[in-house]
Amino acid sequence: MICVDTETADIKAIEQVVTTVERAQRAKDVEGFLALFHPDALWTTGHGKVLIGFDAIAEFTRAVLPAAGWDGEITYEAVHTQFLRPDVAAVKVRQVYHSTEGDTEGAPLYVMTKQDDGRWLLHACQNTEVRSNRTRTTT
């Protein structure tokens, strides 16, 4: 069982990682973003590209992030954290791109691991686009 004080501190540290993801994305800060990953990380992009290991994530990020174009602002919010073990957490994130054409949303899932030095790192992540349901069905 996780101590409440430890859990509260860990949740704050995890939320800080999500805040840093937001800051790095906004600034197109490749190295700041990459610093958040475990060396054995697995990342699946919102379009389904699977990146295995830090080197693959770094190569993709260095090619894509600096050229990423959006005309608005992006926000990230940790909306749910569930500890799978004291050193492993599943974190549901709400990601919103705000633009003049309207907002689009993502629903990433970050599995994060706590390192021996207390840092939380992204370890297995799946980014998923949220598609609006424009048709209404009745049952």
Disulfide bonds with the S-S distance in Angstrom:
none
